[in-house]
Every structure is written in structure tokens, then in C-alpha cells.
Amino acid sequence: MNWNGLKAKVKSLTVQIVRNYKQRKLRRYFMS
């Protein structure tokens, strides 16, 4: 099992989730 690859995958997933969350909050902020 490649630990570094797994960590990289988790990291990129986390980055994507955070980015989506921020975009959603920004969109809601601009809409109101």
C-alpha cells in the first residue's frame, strides 16, 4: 500500500471539498 499516494489523494479531496464549500458560501453571499 502506497502511503504517500493515499495522503496525496486525501489532500486533493480535502482541497476540492474546501473549494466547493467556499464557492457555495461566496455565491450565497453575492446572491443576498
Backbone as XML, in Angstrom:
<?xml version="1.0"?>
<chain id="A" units="angstrom">
  <residue number="1" name="MET">
    <atom name="N" x="0.853" y="-1.208" z="0.000"/>
    <atom name="CA" x="0.000" y="0.000" z="0.000"/>
    <atom name="C" x="0.882" y="1.250" z="0.000"/>
  </residue>
  <residue number="2" name="ASN">
    <atom name="N" x="0.588" y="2.151" z="-0.899"/>
    <atom name="CA" x="1.389" y="3.366" z="-1.021"/>
    <atom name="C" x="0.812" y="4.464" z="-0.124"/>
  </residue>
  <residue number="3" name="TRP">
    <atom name="N" x="1.513" y="4.719" z="0.999"/>
    <atom name="CA" x="1.009" y="5.675" z="1.981"/>
    <atom name="C" x="1.042" y="7.104" z="1.435"/>
  </residue>
  <residue number="4" name="ASN">
    <atom name="N" x="2.150" y="7.450" z="0.733"/>
    <atom name="CA" x="2.259" y="8.806" z="0.187"/>
    <atom name="C" x="1.159" y="9.076" z="-0.837"/>
  </residue>
  <residue number="5" name="GLY">
    <atom name="N" x="0.869" y="8.090" z="-1.673"/>
    <atom name="CA" x="-0.188" y="8.260" z="-2.667"/>
    <atom name="C" x="-1.538" y="8.454" z="-2.003"/>
  </residue>
  <residue number="6" name="LEU">
    <atom name="N" x="-1.749" y="7.700" z="-0.930"/>
    <atom name="CA" x="-3.021" y="7.812" z="-0.212"/>
    <atom name="C" x="-3.157" y="9.194" z="0.414"/>
  </residue>
  <residue number="7" name="LYS">
    <atom name="N" x="-2.078" y="9.673" z="1.017"/>
    <atom name="CA" x="-2.117" y="11.002" z="1.636"/>
    <atom name="C" x="-2.388" y="12.078" z="0.590"/>
  </residue>
  <residue number="8" name="ALA">
    <atom name="N" x="-1.748" y="11.938" z="-0.576"/>
    <atom name="CA" x="-1.946" y="12.912" z="-1.642"/>
    <atom name="C" x="-3.399" y="12.913" z="-2.102"/>
  </residue>
  <residue number="9" name="LYS">
    <atom name="N" x="-3.991" y="11.703" z="-2.179"/>
    <atom name="CA" x="-5.381" y="11.595" z="-2.626"/>
    <atom name="C" x="-6.307" y="12.283" z="-1.630"/>
  </residue>
  <residue number="10" name="VAL">
    <atom name="N" x="-6.088" y="12.022" z="-0.351"/>
    <atom name="CA" x="-6.915" y="12.623" z="0.695"/>
    <atom name="C" x="-6.754" y="14.144" z="0.679"/>
  </residue>
  <residue number="11" name="LYS">
    <atom name="N" x="-5.525" y="14.583" z="0.491"/>
    <atom name="CA" x="-5.250" y="16.024" z="0.477"/>
    <atom name="C" x="-5.995" y="16.708" z="-0.663"/>
  </residue>
  <residue number="12" name="SER">
    <atom name="N" x="-5.910" y="16.127" z="-1.862"/>
    <atom name="CA" x="-6.572" y="16.732" z="-3.019"/>
    <atom name="C" x="-8.087" y="16.720" z="-2.837"/>
  </residue>
  <residue number="13" name="LEU">
    <atom name="N" x="-8.608" y="15.644" z="-2.238"/>
    <atom name="CA" x="-10.051" y="15.577" z="-1.982"/>
    <atom name="C" x="-10.466" y="16.682" z="-1.025"/>
  </residue>
  <residue number="14" name="THR">
    <atom name="N" x="-9.681" y="16.861" z="0.026"/>
    <atom name="CA" x="-9.986" y="17.892" z="1.017"/>
    <atom name="C" x="-9.967" y="19.274" z="0.372"/>
  </residue>
  <residue number="15" name="VAL">
    <atom name="N" x="-8.965" y="19.500" z="-0.478"/>
    <atom name="CA" x="-8.857" y="20.792" z="-1.170"/>
    <atom name="C" x="-10.098" y="21.031" z="-2.023"/>
  </residue>
  <residue number="16" name="GLN">
    <atom name="N" x="-10.534" y="19.988" z="-2.742"/>
    <atom name="CA" x="-11.728" y="20.128" z="-3.591"/>
    <atom name="C" x="-12.954" y="20.476" z="-2.760"/>
  </residue>
  <residue number="17" name="ILE">
    <atom name="N" x="-13.123" y="19.765" z="-1.630"/>
    <atom name="CA" x="-14.292" y="19.993" z="-0.779"/>
    <atom name="C" x="-14.276" y="21.422" z="-0.233"/>
  </residue>
  <residue number="18" name="VAL">
    <atom name="N" x="-13.109" y="21.852" z="0.223"/>
    <atom name="CA" x="-12.996" y="23.210" z="0.781"/>
    <atom name="C" x="-13.304" y="24.244" z="-0.291"/>
  </residue>
  <residue number="19" name="ARG">
    <atom name="N" x="-12.780" y="23.989" z="-1.505"/>
    <atom name="CA" x="-13.004" y="24.937" z="-2.606"/>
    <atom name="C" x="-14.493" y="25.030" z="-2.929"/>
  </residue>
  <residue number="20" name="ASN">
    <atom name="N" x="-15.160" y="23.879" z="-3.009"/>
    <atom name="CA" x="-16.597" y="23.863" z="-3.304"/>
    <atom name="C" x="-17.371" y="24.595" z="-2.212"/>
  </residue>
  <residue number="21" name="TYR">
    <atom name="N" x="-16.972" y="24.345" z="-0.956"/>
    <atom name="CA" x="-17.655" y="24.977" z="0.180"/>
    <atom name="C" x="-17.505" y="26.490" z="0.124"/>
  </residue>
  <residue number="22" name="LYS">
    <atom name="N" x="-16.291" y="26.952" z="-0.165"/>
    <atom name="CA" x="-16.047" y="28.396" z="-0.242"/>
    <atom name="C" x="-16.848" y="29.016" z="-1.377"/>
  </residue>
  <residue number="23" name="GLN">
    <atom name="N" x="-16.862" y="28.352" z="-2.543"/>
    <atom name="CA" x="-17.606" y="28.884" z="-3.684"/>
    <atom name="C" x="-19.082" y="28.990" z="-3.351"/>
  </residue>
  <residue number="24" name="ARG">
    <atom name="N" x="-19.610" y="27.982" z="-2.653"/>
    <atom name="CA" x="-21.023" y="27.995" z="-2.306"/>
    <atom name="C" x="-21.321" y="29.159" z="-1.366"/>
  </residue>
  <residue number="25" name="LYS">
    <atom name="N" x="-20.444" y="29.366" z="-0.381"/>
    <atom name="CA" x="-20.664" y="30.453" z="0.568"/>
    <atom name="C" x="-20.566" y="31.798" z="-0.143"/>
  </residue>
  <residue number="26" name="LEU">
    <atom name="N" x="-19.584" y="31.923" z="-1.045"/>
    <atom name="CA" x="-19.424" y="33.174" z="-1.783"/>
    <atom name="C" x="-20.656" y="33.452" z="-2.633"/>
  </residue>
  <residue number="27" name="ARG">
    <atom name="N" x="-21.142" y="32.404" z="-3.310"/>
    <atom name="CA" x="-22.306" y="32.564" z="-4.185"/>
    <atom name="C" x="-23.500" y="33.030" z="-3.353"/>
  </residue>
  <residue number="28" name="ARG">
    <atom name="N" x="-23.694" y="32.416" z="-2.189"/>
    <atom name="CA" x="-24.818" y="32.786" z="-1.328"/>
    <atom name="C" x="-24.662" y="34.234" z="-0.869"/>
  </residue>
  <residue number="29" name="TYR">
    <atom name="N" x="-23.421" y="34.625" z="-0.582"/>
    <atom name="CA" x="-23.155" y="35.991" z="-0.126"/>
    <atom name="C" x="-23.485" y="36.998" z="-1.220"/>
  </residue>
  <residue number="30" name="PHE">
    <atom name="N" x="-23.110" y="36.672" z="-2.449"/>
    <atom name="CA" x="-23.371" y="37.599" z="-3.555"/>
    <atom name="C" x="-24.855" y="37.635" z="-3.922"/>
  </residue>
  <residue number="31" name="MET">
    <atom name="N" x="-25.535" y="36.511" z="-3.754"/>
    <atom name="CA" x="-26.950" y="36.449" z="-4.113"/>
    <atom name="C" x="-27.801" y="37.333" z="-3.200"/>
  </residue>
  <residue number="32" name="SER">
    <atom name="N" x="-27.489" y="37.316" z="-1.922"/>
    <atom name="CA" x="-28.325" y="38.045" z="-0.966"/>
    <atom name="C" x="-28.111" y="39.553" z="-1.048"/>
  </residue>
</chain>
